[in-house]
Amino acid sequence: MPGVGEPAPVASLGSPPHDGVRVHSFTGANFFLQEMLNAHHDELAVTAAPAALANAAAETRAYLQAKAAKLTVSKASPASGQLAFLVTVQNLSGHKLPTAYPSRRAWLHVAVTDSSGKIVFESGKLNADGSISGNLNDEDATRYSPHYATITKADEVQIFEPILGDSEGHVTTALLSATQYLKDNRILPAGFDKQSASPDIAVRGKAASDAAFVAGSATTLYEIPIAGAGHYQIKAELLYQPVGFRWAHNLAPYKAAETQSFVSYYEAAAGKSAITLAEATASF
C-alpha cells in the first residue's frame, strides 16, 4: 500500500490529518454497477470522475478474469450415439464463487460444433436482455433451474447461484422476505467441508448430493446426442453476471422513479452485463 506522502484524513467526515496514511485499494466484483454509474453520471449526480470509474471497472474486469476461476474440458466415457465430456470449474478464490450480494451468478456456456463449424449443441447462451437461455427463473419468477450433475439437453444450464426463499418456500429476491436458501450451489472454496458446514453456509439443493461438487471445484458431465462419428469442437466458458435478469426485472412493477430508472438502465446495458471469467476448448 503506497504512502500518501503528507498528512491526510482517514475518514470523509470529522477526521483531522494523520501522518503515515497509506492508500487502500479494494478491487470488488461489480464492474456492471461501476459502468452504469458512469453511463448516467450527470443524471445520478455521481461525484467520482468518469475516468476514475472507467479505470475501476477495467481493473475489476481484469482482476476477475485473472484471479477468479480456471476451466478445463476433459473426455468422458461415451455411450452409443453420444458425445460425453466433463467441464470442471476450479475456484481460485478463498470464498464461494460468486459471493456477496445474492444478485450475482456464474454459469457454464457450452457450445459444440461439428467439422463444418455448425453448432450442434449449445447450453447457457446469454441473451441480449441479460437473461440466460434455458434458465427457468429468468422465464418465471416463481421457478428456478436446479443444480445438474449431468446435462443432456440444450435447455438445461448449469448456474452457480443462491436462490432465496421466503418463509413459505416461495422464490424471492426481496431480502427482507428471505428466510432460507432454496438453492445454493455456488462453487466452494478449497477446504470447505459439505458434510460439516453450519446451516447458514451449507450447500442447498441437488449440489449437496453431487459427488463431483466438492471443495475447490465443480464438475459437470455433458452427454450430447450426436448424429454419428466425427470431429467435434467444444468451447466452454464460465460467465459471470453481477446483477441477474430477475433481480433487475422484479423491480419493474414498483412505479417509483428510482426503480423505473434502474430497470431502464439495466435494459440499456444488459447485453454487456456479463463477462467471461475463464474458458477452455477441446476437440474429440
FIVO-934492 format. One record per atom (N, C-alpha, C): residue number from 1; residue in three letters; atom name; z, y, x. Coordinates in pm, whole numbers, plus 50000, padded with zeros to 5 digits. Last residue first. Layout:
REM residues N
nr;rest;atom;z;y;x
NUM;ala;CA;Z;Y;X
...
END
This chain:
REM residues 284
nr;rest;atom;z;y;x
284;phe;N;47019;46642;48723
284;phe;CA;47039;46498;48704
284;phe;C;46910;46435;48654
283;ser;N;47147;46917;48892
283;ser;CA;47027;46850;48846
283;ser;C;47053;46700;48838
282;ala;N;47359;47199;48829
282;ala;CA;47338;47064;48878
282;ala;C;47209;47010;48820
281;thr;N;47563;47494;48880
281;thr;CA;47441;47426;48835
281;thr;C;47436;47286;48893
280;ala;N;47810;47730;48774
280;ala;CA;47769;47616;48856
280;ala;C;47643;47555;48796
279;glu;N;48026;48020;48778
279;glu;CA;47913;47943;48730
279;glu;C;47881;47830;48826
278;ala;N;48273;48251;48658
278;ala;CA;48228;48151;48754
278;ala;C;48110;48078;48693
277;leu;N;48289;48465;48483
277;leu;CA;48391;48452;48586
277;leu;C;48346;48355;48696
276;thr;N;48077;48687;48334
276;thr;CA;48083;48551;48388
276;thr;C;48186;48548;48501
275;ile;N;48198;48891;48061
275;ile;CA;48141;48873;48194
275;ile;C;48154;48726;48234
274;ala;N;48155;49072;47753
274;ala;CA;48199;48956;47829
274;ala;C;48132;48955;47966
273;ser;N;48043;49284;47622
273;ser;CA;48188;49268;47610
273;ser;C;48242;49151;47690
272;lys;N;47790;49370;47580
272;lys;CA;47839;49372;47718
272;lys;C;47990;49351;47722
271;gly;N;47750;49364;47310
271;gly;CA;47661;49283;47393
271;gly;C;47704;49276;47537
270;ala;N;47929;49557;47212
270;ala;CA;47960;49414;47200
270;ala;C;47875;49326;47290
269;ala;N;47916;49829;47192
269;ala;CA;47926;49773;47327
269;ala;C;47940;49621;47329
268;ala;N;47904;49889;46923
268;ala;CA;47806;49952;47013
268;ala;C;47803;49886;47150
267;glu;N;48124;49752;46822
267;glu;CA;47990;49708;46784
267;glu;C;47884;49766;46878
266;tyr;N;48332;49908;46931
266;tyr;CA;48315;49768;46969
266;tyr;C;48172;49720;46940
265;tyr;N;48300;50151;46800
265;tyr;CA;48289;50145;46947
265;tyr;C;48260;50002;46992
264;ser;N;48349;50065;46539
264;ser;CA;48216;50117;46573
264;ser;C;48194;50117;46724
263;val;N;48618;49991;46565
263;val;CA;48519;49889;46528
263;val;C;48378;49937;46563
262;phe;N;48730;50243;46627
262;phe;CA;48736;50133;46722
262;phe;C;48631;50026;46692
261;ser;N;48680;50389;46391
261;ser;CA;48620;50431;46518
261;ser;C;48619;50315;46617
260;gln;N;48836;50248;46210
260;gln;CA;48691;50254;46189
260;gln;C;48619;50296;46318
259;thr;N;49090;50297;46314
259;thr;CA;49037;50160;46310
259;thr;C;48886;50160;46293
258;glu;N;49104;50580;46289
258;glu;CA;49121;50514;46418
258;glu;C;49061;50374;46418
257;ala;N;49068;50639;46016
257;ala;CA;48972;50690;46115
257;ala;C;48981;50614;46246
256;ala;N;49103;50360;45797
256;ala;CA;49162;50471;45871
256;ala;C;49063;50513;45979
255;lys;N;49075;50131;45621
255;lys;CA;48991;50251;45614
255;lys;C;49063;50373;45673
254;tyr;N;49055;49809;45719
254;tyr;CA;49150;49920;45716
254;tyr;C;49073;50052;45728
253;pro;N;48856;49617;45754
253;pro;CA;48899;49650;45618
253;pro;C;48993;49769;45608
252;ala;N;48831;49602;46047
252;ala;CA;48732;49671;45964
252;ala;C;48779;49704;45822
251;leu;N;48997;49448;46197
251;leu;CA;49041;49585;46170
251;leu;C;48951;49657;46070
250;asn;N;48866;49215;46243
250;asn;CA;48976;49210;46147
250;asn;C;49034;49347;46117
249;his;N;48696;49285;46450
249;his;CA;48645;49292;46313
249;his;C;48752;49272;46207
248;ala;N;48848;49247;46686
248;ala;CA;48793;49378;46651
248;ala;C;48761;49386;46503
247;trp;N;48918;48981;46676
247;trp;CA;49024;49080;46696
247;trp;C;48974;49221;46665
246;arg;N;48674;48849;46657
246;arg;CA;48762;48850;46540
246;arg;C;48869;48958;46553
245;phe;N;48562;48887;46920
245;phe;CA;48496;48936;46799
245;phe;C;48593;48951;46682
244;gly;N;48808;48971;47174
244;gly;CA;48722;48880;47099
244;gly;C;48671;48942;46970
243;val;N;48834;49141;47453
243;val;CA;48857;49164;47310
243;val;C;48757;49078;47233
242;pro;N;48765;49028;47704
242;pro;CA;48900;49084;47682
242;pro;C;48934;49107;47534
241;gln;N;48608;48734;47782
241;gln;CA;48597;48848;47692
241;gln;C;48737;48905;47664
240;tyr;N;48420;48531;47998
240;tyr;CA;48550;48590;47965
240;tyr;C;48530;48719;47888
239;leu;N;48264;48216;48072
239;leu;CA;48259;48354;48027
239;leu;C;48397;48401;47984
238;leu;N;48153;48006;48299
238;leu;CA;48279;48037;48235
238;leu;C;48276;48185;48200
237;glu;N;47854;47818;48272
237;glu;CA;47920;47945;48302
237;glu;C;48055;47948;48232
236;ala;N;47614;47587;48392
236;ala;CA;47740;47611;48322
236;ala;C;47799;47743;48368
235;lys;N;47311;47428;48366
235;lys;CA;47376;47550;48411
235;lys;C;47500;47573;48326
234;ile;N;47117;47157;48461
234;ile;CA;47235;47201;48387
234;ile;C;47288;47329;48450
233;gln;N;46809;47001;48422
233;gln;CA;46884;47103;48495
233;gln;C;46997;47152;48406
232;tyr;N;46666;46680;48448
232;tyr;CA;46734;46779;48365
232;tyr;C;46816;46873;48453
231;his;N;46397;46461;48445
231;his;CA;46475;46553;48527
231;his;C;46534;46662;48438
230;gly;N;46422;46148;48263
230;gly;CA;46353;46262;48321
230;gly;C;46447;46345;48403
229;ala;N;46414;45940;47969
229;ala;CA;46446;45962;48110
229;ala;C;46366;46080;48164
228;gly;N;46445;46101;47645
228;gly;CA;46410;45995;47736
228;gly;C;46447;46029;47878
227;ala;N;46572;46280;47474
227;ala;CA;46457;46205;47425
227;ala;C;46421;46088;47515
226;ile;N;46933;46279;47452
226;ile;CA;46806;46320;47513
226;ile;C;46695;46227;47468
225;pro;N;47252;46399;47360
225;pro;CA;47139;46311;47328
225;pro;C;47011;46365;47389
224;ile;N;47510;46450;47585
224;ile;CA;47398;46516;47518
224;ile;C;47289;46414;47487
223;glu;N;47828;46494;47638
223;glu;CA;47739;46380;47614
223;glu;C;47626;46429;47524
222;tyr;N;48058;46634;47853
222;tyr;CA;47943;46663;47767
222;tyr;C;47857;46538;47760
221;leu;N;48401;46677;47898
221;leu;CA;48289;46582;47904
221;leu;C;48182;46625;47805
220;thr;N;48586;46909;48079
220;thr;CA;48525;46877;47951
220;thr;C;48407;46784;47974
219;thr;N;48889;46981;48237
219;thr;CA;48759;46915;48248
219;thr;C;48710;46875;48109
218;ala;N;49086;47222;48391
218;ala;CA;49049;47163;48262
218;ala;C;48908;47107;48275
217;ser;N;49365;47289;48614
217;ser;CA;49224;47270;48580
217;ser;C;49208;47211;48441
216;gly;N;49639;47333;48660
216;gly;CA;49541;47387;48754
216;gly;C;49396;47371;48714
215;ala;N;49752;47054;48496
215;ala;CA;49794;47170;48574
215;ala;C;49684;47209;48671
214;val;N;49493;46952;48259
214;val;CA;49609;46932;48346
214;val;C;49645;47060;48419
213;phe;N;49307;46778;48066
213;phe;CA;49359;46915;48061
213;phe;C;49493;46912;48133
212;ala;N;49250;46516;48054
212;ala;CA;49173;46595;48151
212;ala;C;49210;46742;48150
211;ala;N;49395;46413;47846
211;ala;CA;49434;46373;47981
211;ala;C;49361;46451;48089
210;asp;N;49505;46582;47574
210;asp;CA;49384;46563;47654
210;asp;C;49424;46535;47798
209;ser;N;49718;46655;47420
209;ser;CA;49697;46511;47442
209;ser;C;49573;46480;47524
208;ala;N;49699;46930;47418
208;ala;CA;49825;46870;47457
208;ala;C;49811;46722;47488
207;ala;N;49459;47001;47308
207;ala;CA;49469;47001;47455
207;ala;C;49596;46933;47502
206;lys;N;49496;47015;47035
206;lys;CA;49445;46889;47091
206;lys;C;49448;46885;47244
205;gly;N;49792;47223;47014
205;gly;CA;49665;47171;46966
205;gly;C;49623;47047;47044
204;arg;N;49938;47392;47293
204;arg;CA;49934;47365;47150
204;arg;C;49795;47317;47109
203;val;N;50161;47388;47563
203;val;CA;50023;47370;47520
203;val;C;50025;47330;47372
202;ala;N;50441;47620;47566
202;ala;CA;50381;47486;47561
202;ala;C;50234;47491;47523
201;ile;N;50600;47838;47574
201;ile;CA;50482;47839;47662
201;ile;C;50407;47707;47659
200;asp;N;50801;47791;47391
200;asp;CA;50733;47921;47383
200;asp;C;50612;47929;47476
199;pro;N;50908;47534;47454
199;pro;CA;50822;47554;47336
199;pro;C;50744;47684;47335
198;ser;N;50872;47456;47807
198;ser;CA;50951;47501;47692
198;ser;C;50859;47537;47576
197;ala;N;50730;47163;47953
197;ala;CA;50721;47307;47925
197;ala;C;50803;47343;47801
196;ser;N;50714;46897;48011
196;ser;CA;50846;46958;48014
196;ser;C;50846;47106;47981
195;gln;N;50444;46825;47988
195;gln;CA;50545;46745;47919
195;gln;C;50681;46817;47911
194;lys;N;50290;46995;48144
194;lys;CA;50272;46995;47999
194;lys;C;50388;46927;47927
193;asp;N;50379;47185;48404
193;asp;CA;50404;47050;48351
193;asp;C;50395;47054;48198
192;phe;N;50207;47360;48654
192;phe;CA;50253;47361;48515
192;phe;C;50267;47217;48465
191;gly;N;50091;47353;48904
191;gly;CA;50234;47334;48895
191;gly;C;50289;47332;48753
190;ala;N;49836;47593;48848
190;ala;CA;49886;47481;48928
190;ala;C;50038;47475;48916
189;pro;N;49803;47703;48503
189;pro;CA;49811;47725;48648
189;pro;C;49858;47599;48719
188;leu;N;49572;47601;48244
188;leu;CA;49705;47606;48303
188;leu;C;49700;47638;48452
187;ile;N;49376;47778;48019
187;ile;CA;49377;47691;48136
187;ile;C;49506;47711;48214
186;arg;N;49477;47767;47680
186;arg;CA;49444;47848;47797
186;arg;C;49463;47763;47923
185;asn;N;49517;47652;47439
185;asn;CA;49458;47569;47545
185;asn;C;49409;47655;47660
184;asp;N;49679;47669;47171
184;asp;CA;49691;47738;47299
184;asp;C;49643;47642;47407
183;lys;N;49696;47709;46827
183;lys;CA;49619;47653;46938
183;lys;C;49653;47736;47062
182;leu;N;49894;47823;46684
182;leu;CA;49827;47708;46623
182;leu;C;49743;47634;46728
181;tyr;N;50194;47957;46780
181;tyr;CA;50058;47930;46825
181;tyr;C;50007;47808;46750
180;gln;N;50390;48171;46559
180;gln;CA;50362;48048;46633
180;gln;C;50221;48051;46689
179;thr;N;50414;48396;46412
179;thr;CA;50538;48325;46441
179;thr;C;50516;48205;46532
178;ala;N;50270;48709;46332
178;ala;CA;50260;48584;46407
178;ala;C;50398;48525;46437
177;ser;N;50293;48957;46223
177;ser;CA;50293;48843;46131
177;ser;C;50301;48710;46203
176;leu;N;50270;49131;46430
176;leu;CA;50395;49135;46354
176;leu;C;50405;49021;46254
175;leu;N;50007;49085;46516
175;leu;CA;50119;49042;46600
175;leu;C;50251;49039;46523
174;ala;N;49744;48955;46350
174;ala;CA;49848;49058;46334
174;ala;C;49972;49014;46410
173;thr;N;49561;48763;46335
173;thr;CA;49554;48846;46455
173;thr;C;49654;48961;46447
172;thr;N;49609;48427;46213
172;thr;CA;49627;48571;46204
172;thr;C;49600;48636;46339
171;val;N;49593;48140;46007
171;val;CA;49544;48209;46126
171;val;C;49563;48359;46108
170;his;N;49888;48009;45855
170;his;CA;49757;48070;45844
170;his;C;49720;48142;45974
169;gly;N;50145;47909;45847
169;gly;CA;50045;47832;45918
169;gly;C;49904;47886;45905
168;glu;N;50335;48067;45743
168;glu;CA;50280;47966;45653
168;glu;C;50168;47885;45718
167;ser;N;50392;48248;45940
167;ser;CA;50499;48155;45902
167;ser;C;50451;48045;45808
166;asp;N;50076;48254;46123
166;asp;CA;50191;48316;46058
166;asp;C;50290;48208;46013
165;gly;N;49938;48194;46451
165;gly;CA;49958;48158;46312
165;gly;C;50078;48228;46254
164;leu;N;49687;48255;46702
164;leu;CA;49817;48282;46642
164;leu;C;49820;48236;46496
163;ile;N;49541;48091;46960
163;ile;CA;49521;48123;46819
163;ile;C;49658;48136;46755
162;pro;N;49438;48155;47287
162;pro;CA;49552;48140;47198
162;pro;C;49510;48177;47055
161;glu;N;49179;47965;47462
161;glu;CA;49229;48080;47388
161;glu;C;49363;48050;47322
160;phe;N;48880;47854;47559
160;phe;CA;49018;47855;47609
160;phe;C;49085;47982;47556
159;ile;N;48647;47668;47395
159;ile;CA;48702;47803;47406
159;ile;C;48847;47792;47448
158;gln;N;48366;47488;47390
158;gln;CA;48500;47483;47448
158;gln;C;48548;47624;47475
157;val;N;48193;47418;47091
157;val;CA;48206;47503;47210
157;val;C;48351;47499;47258
156;glu;N;47945;47280;46890
156;glu;CA;48078;47262;46946
156;glu;C;48087;47342;47076
155;asp;N;47685;47302;46823
155;asp;CA;47777;47389;46751
155;asp;C;47923;47360;46785
154;ala;N;47557;47106;46972
154;ala;CA;47541;47246;47013
154;ala;C;47638;47339;46942
153;lys;N;47759;46815;47045
153;lys;CA;47668;46892;46961
153;lys;C;47667;47039;47002
152;thr;N;47947;46696;47201
152;thr;CA;47823;46621;47179
152;thr;C;47719;46699;47101
151;ile;N;48221;46708;47413
151;ile;CA;48128;46787;47333
151;ile;C;47996;46713;47324
150;thr;N;48556;46606;47441
150;thr;CA;48415;46571;47457
150;thr;C;48331;46656;47363
149;ala;N;48785;46745;47395
149;ala;CA;48781;46662;47514
149;ala;C;48637;46626;47548
148;tyr;N;48823;47068;47266
148;tyr;CA;48739;46949;47272
148;tyr;C;48761;46875;47404
147;his;N;49028;47249;47043
147;his;CA;49001;47209;47181
147;his;C;48921;47079;47178
146;pro;N;48862;47382;46746
146;pro;CA;48966;47310;46819
146;pro;C;48934;47300;46968
145;ser;N;48801;47703;46607
145;ser;CA;48747;47585;46672
145;ser;C;48856;47515;46752
144;tyr;N;48941;47810;46295
144;tyr;CA;48923;47824;46440
144;tyr;C;48869;47694;46496
143;arg;N;48968;48016;45993
143;arg;CA;48948;47890;46065
143;arg;C;48942;47917;46216
142;thr;N;48973;48258;45869
142;thr;CA;49078;48163;45831
142;thr;C;49070;48032;45910
141;ala;N;48752;48407;45940
141;ala;CA;48882;48448;45994
141;ala;C;48993;48349;45964
140;asp;N;48456;48269;46038
140;asp;CA;48551;48268;45927
140;asp;C;48690;48297;45983
139;glu;N;48307;48305;46270
139;glu;CA;48237;48293;46142
139;glu;C;48331;48312;46023
138;asp;N;48497;48308;46466
138;asp;CA;48409;48425;46454
138;asp;C;48335;48424;46321
137;asn;N;48606;48055;46427
137;asn;CA;48688;48173;46400
137;asn;C;48605;48300;46389
136;leu;N;48406;47874;46507
136;leu;CA;48445;47881;46366
136;leu;C;48522;48008;46334
135;asn;N;48136;47919;46714
135;asn;CA;48281;47938;46704
135;asn;C;48322;47961;46558
134;gly;N;47861;47912;46727
134;gly;CA;47931;47787;46702
134;gly;C;48081;47800;46689
133;ser;N;47834;48177;46951
133;ser;CA;47760;48085;46864
133;ser;C;47835;47953;46851
132;ile;N;48068;48427;46943
132;ile;CA;48024;48309;47017
132;ile;C;47955;48215;46919
131;ser;N;48012;48785;46916
131;ser;CA;48060;48656;46867
131;ser;C;48005;48543;46954
130;gly;N;47891;49017;46996
130;gly;CA;48016;48980;47060
130;gly;C;48076;48850;47012
129;asp;N;47641;49060;46895
129;asp;CA;47752;49128;46827
129;asp;C;47888;49093;46886
128;ala;N;47473;48896;47041
128;ala;CA;47467;49041;47066
128;ala;C;47582;49117;47001
127;asn;N;47654;48599;47145
127;asn;CA;47562;48673;47059
127;asn;C;47573;48823;47085
126;leu;N;47671;48364;47395
126;leu;CA;47727;48491;47348
126;leu;C;47621;48565;47268
125;lys;N;47676;48012;47347
125;lys;CA;47598;48133;47373
125;lys;C;47669;48256;47317
124;gly;N;47787;47753;47334
124;gly;CA;47868;47866;47377
124;gly;C;47791;47993;47410
123;ser;N;47535;47529;47435
123;ser;CA;47665;47546;47368
123;ser;C;47733;47670;47423
122;glu;N;47224;47378;47414
122;glu;CA;47297;47498;47454
122;glu;C;47423;47510;47369
121;phe;N;46949;47177;47505
121;phe;CA;47086;47183;47455
121;phe;C;47148;47313;47503
120;val;N;46698;47214;47596
120;val;CA;46716;47101;47505
120;val;C;46859;47096;47449
119;ile;N;46480;47460;47687
119;ile;CA;46622;47435;47659
119;ile;C;46633;47323;47556
118;lys;N;46222;47393;47919
118;lys;CA;46262;47407;47778
118;lys;C;46409;47375;47762
117;gly;N;46130;47336;48168
117;gly;CA;46206;47459;48151
117;gly;C;46252;47483;48009
116;ser;N;46018;47094;48205
116;ser;CA;45926;47201;48171
116;ser;C;45996;47336;48156
115;ser;N;46233;46926;48243
115;ser;CA;46147;46954;48359
115;ser;C;46046;47066;48332
114;asp;N;46487;47085;48036
114;asp;CA;46411;46971;48086
114;asp;C;46317;47016;48198
113;thr;N;46821;47223;48046
113;thr;CA;46675;47238;48034
113;thr;C;46606;47114;48090
112;val;N;47121;47312;47898
112;val;CA;47048;47204;47964
112;val;C;46899;47224;47939
111;ala;N;47402;47523;47925
111;ala;CA;47263;47508;47883
111;ala;C;47197;47397;47966
110;val;N;47713;47641;47827
110;val;CA;47642;47534;47897
110;val;C;47502;47520;47839
109;his;N;47986;47830;47854
109;his;CA;47847;47841;47808
109;his;C;47766;47742;47892
108;leu;N;48320;47806;47778
108;leu;CA;48211;47746;47854
108;leu;C;48078;47768;47783
107;trp;N;48544;48094;47773
107;trp;CA;48477;47976;47715
107;trp;C;48363;47929;47805
106;ala;N;48836;48287;47707
106;ala;CA;48734;48242;47801
106;ala;C;48670;48117;47741
105;arg;N;48984;48579;47558
105;arg;CA;48943;48439;47554
105;arg;C;48840;48413;47663
104;arg;N;49226;48804;47419
104;arg;CA;49141;48760;47530
104;arg;C;49106;48611;47516
103;ser;N;49409;48881;47240
103;ser;CA;49268;48902;47201
103;ser;C;49173;48844;47305
102;pro;N;49673;48855;47333
102;pro;CA;49603;48736;47281
102;pro;C;49463;48761;47225
101;tyr;N;49745;48995;47653
101;tyr;CA;49725;49019;47510
101;tyr;C;49635;48911;47450
100;ala;N;49801;48743;47903
100;ala;CA;49832;48874;47846
100;ala;C;49795;48881;47698
99;thr;N;49528;48535;48028
99;thr;CA;49668;48564;47999
99;thr;C;49678;48700;47930
98;pro;N;49280;48267;48001
98;pro;CA;49324;48405;48023
98;pro;C;49471;48423;47985
97;leu;N;49506;48107;48207
97;leu;CA;49379;48181;48209
97;leu;C;49305;48159;48078
96;lys;N;49848;48130;48310
96;lys;CA;49744;48078;48222
96;lys;C;49620;48168;48226
95;his;N;49888;48201;48664
95;his;CA;49931;48204;48525
95;his;C;49822;48142;48440
94;gly;N;49783;48252;48911
94;gly;CA;49917;48195;48904
94;gly;C;49974;48191;48764
93;ser;N;49433;48152;48938
93;ser;CA;49543;48248;48921
93;ser;C;49676;48176;48917
92;leu;N;49233;47971;48940
92;leu;CA;49275;48023;49070
92;leu;C;49393;48120;49060
91;asn;N;49161;47684;48772
91;asn;CA;49231;47812;48755
91;asn;C;49282;47858;48891
90;gln;N;48856;47528;48744
90;gln;CA;48978;47537;48824
90;gln;C;49035;47676;48809
89;val;N;48683;47341;48514
89;val;CA;48727;47477;48546
89;val;C;48855;47468;48626
88;thr;N;48419;47116;48504
88;thr;CA;48559;47137;48540
88;thr;C;48583;47282;48577
87;val;N;48220;46916;48317
87;val;CA;48234;47054;48361
87;val;C;48383;47080;48382
86;leu;N;48029;46622;48349
86;leu;CA;48161;46683;48339
86;leu;C;48155;46826;48389
85;phe;N;47777;46447;48156
85;phe;CA;47824;46520;48273
85;phe;C;47958;46586;48243
84;ala;N;47512;46255;48037
84;ala;CA;47657;46274;48039
84;ala;C;47697;46344;48168
83;leu;N;47262;46216;47815
83;leu;CA;47288;46279;47943
83;leu;C;47437;46313;47943
82;gln;N;47165;45916;47645
82;gln;CA;47249;46034;47661
82;gln;C;47245;46086;47804
81;gly;N;47049;45668;47608
81;gly;CA;46994;45781;47535
81;gly;C;47075;45908;47546
80;ser;N;47343;45485;47668
80;ser;CA;47200;45480;47644
80;ser;C;47154;45601;47561
79;ala;N;47583;45687;47849
79;ala;CA;47547;45579;47758
79;ala;C;47397;45585;47734
78;pro;N;47656;45770;48192
78;pro;CA;47592;45794;48063
78;pro;C;47580;45667;47978
77;ser;N;47926;45876;48369
77;ser;CA;47853;45753;48336
77;ser;C;47790;45767;48199
76;ala;N;47863;46208;48499
76;ala;CA;47947;46107;48436
76;ala;C;47863;45985;48404
75;lys;N;47840;46445;48761
75;lys;CA;47779;46345;48677
75;lys;C;47883;46250;48621
74;ser;N;47966;46784;48745
74;ser;CA;47951;46653;48810
74;ser;C;47900;46550;48710
73;val;N;48012;47117;48819
73;val;CA;47945;47024;48728
73;val;C;47923;46893;48803
72;thr;N;48273;47362;48846
72;thr;CA;48191;47255;48903
72;thr;C;48131;47170;48792
71;leu;N;48411;47682;48912
71;leu;CA;48348;47592;48816
71;leu;C;48266;47487;48891
70;lys;N;48703;47880;48942
70;lys;CA;48594;47808;49008
70;lys;C;48543;47704;48912
69;ala;N;48852;48206;48877
69;ala;CA;48825;48065;48849
69;ala;C;48711;48011;48935
68;ala;N;48938;48466;48978
68;ala;CA;48993;48404;48857
68;ala;C;48974;48253;48851
67;lys;N;48831;48612;49194
67;lys;CA;48966;48558;49206
67;lys;C;49013;48474;49088
66;ala;N;48577;48721;49152
66;ala;CA;48608;48662;49282
66;ala;C;48736;48580;49283
65;gln;N;48567;48822;48899
65;gln;CA;48461;48731;48938
65;gln;C;48487;48664;49072
64;leu;N;48789;48994;48898
64;leu;CA;48784;48878;48809
64;leu;C;48683;48775;48857
63;tyr;N;48704;49188;49088
63;tyr;CA;48824;49109;49110
63;tyr;C;48822;48981;49026
62;ala;N;48479;49298;48963
62;ala;CA;48465;49231;49092
62;ala;C;48585;49141;49120
61;arg;N;48596;49409;48729
61;arg;CA;48492;49306;48720
61;arg;C;48483;49226;48850
60;thr;N;48768;49598;48852
60;thr;CA;48821;49492;48765
60;thr;C;48722;49377;48754
59;glu;N;48590;49765;48981
59;glu;CA;48686;49690;49060
59;glu;C;48744;49574;48979
58;ala;N;48458;49871;48757
58;ala;CA;48382;49795;48856
58;ala;C;48475;49710;48941
57;ala;N;48670;50006;48633
57;ala;CA;48602;49897;48563
57;ala;C;48525;49809;48660
56;ala;N;48729;50195;48833
56;ala;CA;48831;50099;48792
56;ala;C;48767;49979;48721
55;asn;N;48492;50344;48841
55;asn;CA;48534;50269;48958
55;asn;C;48636;50161;48923
54;ala;N;48501;50455;48584
54;ala;CA;48389;50370;48622
54;ala;C;48425;50283;48743
53;leu;N;48734;50609;48605
53;leu;CA;48727;50499;48508
53;leu;C;48615;50402;48544
52;ala;N;48651;50790;48801
52;ala;CA;48767;50704;48825
52;ala;C;48767;50584;48731
51;ala;N;48442;50921;48674
51;ala;CA;48414;50844;48795
51;ala;C;48528;50747;48826
50;pro;N;48579;51053;48461
50;pro;CA;48480;50947;48435
50;pro;C;48451;50860;48557
49;ala;N;48933;51094;48507
49;ala;CA;48796;51135;48540
49;ala;C;48699;51021;48513
48;ala;N;49162;51087;48235
48;ala;CA;49113;51029;48361
48;ala;C;48968;51070;48382
47;thr;N;49197;51183;47977
47;thr;CA;49223;51274;48089
47;thr;C;49176;51219;48223
46;val;N;49018;51171;47678
46;val;CA;49066;51095;47793
46;val;C;49083;51190;47911
45;ala;N;48955;51238;47411
45;ala;CA;49032;51329;47496
45;ala;C;49097;51256;47613
44;leu;N;48780;51094;47266
44;leu;CA;48915;51042;47273
44;leu;C;49007;51128;47359
43;glu;N;48547;51241;47304
43;glu;CA;48596;51220;47167
43;glu;C;48741;51175;47167
42;asp;N;48510;51221;47582
42;asp;CA;48543;51350;47521
42;asp;C;48603;51333;47383
41;his;N;48466;50936;47619
41;his;CA;48560;51015;47698
41;his;C;48603;51142;47627
40;his;N;48343;50705;47545
40;his;CA;48385;50800;47441
40;his;C;48490;50896;47498
39;ala;N;48297;50564;47777
39;ala;CA;48183;50590;47690
39;ala;C;48215;50694;47583
38;asn;N;48557;50535;47875
38;asn;CA;48462;50621;47946
38;asn;C;48344;50659;47857
37;leu;N;48668;50358;47696
37;leu;CA;48730;50490;47714
37;leu;C;48633;50586;47781
36;met;N;48500;50139;47749
36;met;CA;48499;50203;47618
36;met;C;48560;50343;47625
35;glu;N;48569;50070;48009
35;glu;CA;48434;50119;47983
35;glu;C;48423;50188;47847
34;gln;N;48832;49989;47962
34;gln;CA;48805;50096;48059
34;gln;C;48668;50157;48033
33;leu;N;48788;49778;47786
33;leu;CA;48853;49900;47737
33;leu;C;48835;50016;47833
32;phe;N;48659;49599;47966
32;phe;CA;48592;49642;47843
32;phe;C;48654;49770;47788
31;phe;N;48827;49521;48170
31;phe;CA;48717;49612;48204
31;phe;C;48655;49672;48078
30;asn;N;49104;49408;48190
30;asn;CA;49038;49460;48071
30;asn;C;48934;49567;48107
29;ala;N;49268;49314;48387
29;ala;CA;49158;49227;48348
29;ala;C;49079;49282;48229
28;gly;N;49389;49505;48666
28;gly;CA;49412;49425;48546
28;gly;C;49291;49339;48515
27;thr;N;49523;49586;48969
27;thr;CA;49396;49552;48904
27;thr;C;49424;49461;48786
26;phe;N;49718;49837;49066
26;phe;CA;49727;49709;48997
26;phe;C;49596;49684;48923
25;ser;N;49830;50012;49333
25;ser;CA;49709;49986;49257
25;ser;C;49717;49846;49198
24;his;N;50030;50261;49451
24;his;CA;50034;50130;49389
24;his;C;49908;50114;49304
23;val;N;50092;50440;49743
23;val;CA;50000;50422;49631
23;val;C;50008;50278;49582
22;arg;N;50428;50546;49823
22;arg;CA;50305;50473;49852
22;arg;C;50222;50453;49725
21;val;N;50649;50789;49956
21;val;CA;50584;50731;49839
21;val;C;50453;50663;49880
20;gly;N;50804;50921;50149
20;gly;CA;50773;50779;50167
20;gly;C;50708;50713;50047
19;asp;N;51005;51146;49951
19;asp;CA;50937;51108;50075
19;asp;C;50905;50958;50073
18;his;N;50950;51288;49628
18;his;CA;51019;51193;49716
18;his;C;50936;51171;49842
17;pro;N;50994;51555;49395
17;pro;CA;50916;51491;49502
17;pro;C;51004;51402;49589
16;pro;N;51158;51462;49082
16;pro;CA;51136;51552;49196
16;pro;C;51051;51481;49301
15;ser;N;51054;51385;48758
15;ser;CA;51082;51331;48890
15;ser;C;51059;51437;48997
14;gly;N;50983;51450;48492
14;gly;CA;51120;51466;48539
14;gly;C;51152;51412;48675
13;leu;N;50707;51234;48448
13;leu;CA;50798;51332;48387
13;leu;C;50933;51332;48457
12;ser;N;50576;51049;48600
12;ser;CA;50498;51161;48549
12;ser;C;50585;51269;48488
11;ala;N;50734;50952;48907
11;ala;CA;50714;50938;48763
11;ala;C;50643;51062;48712
10;val;N;50759;51022;49165
10;val;CA;50743;50879;49139
10;val;C;50731;50849;48990
9;pro;N;50606;51298;49343
9;pro;CA;50690;51243;49235
9;pro;C;50661;51094;49215
8;ala;N;50604;51331;49704
8;ala;CA;50532;51318;49576
8;ala;C;50628;51264;49471
7;pro;N;50557;51451;50035
7;pro;CA;50648;51426;49923
7;pro;C;50571;51427;49790
6;glu;N;50278;51282;50196
6;glu;CA;50357;51403;50169
6;glu;C;50452;51371;50054
5;gly;N;50153;51041;50221
5;gly;CA;50144;51135;50333
5;gly;C;50222;51262;50315
4;val;N;50126;50805;50076
4;val;CA;50070;50928;50019
4;val;C;50058;51035;50127
3;gly;N;50034;50495;50238
3;gly;CA;50126;50604;50211
3;gly;C;50054;50727;50158
2;pro;N;49893;50199;50089
2;pro;CA;49884;50315;50179
2;pro;C;49981;50425;50139
1;met;N;50000;49881;50085
1;met;CA;50000;50000;50000
1;met;C;50000;50124;50089
END
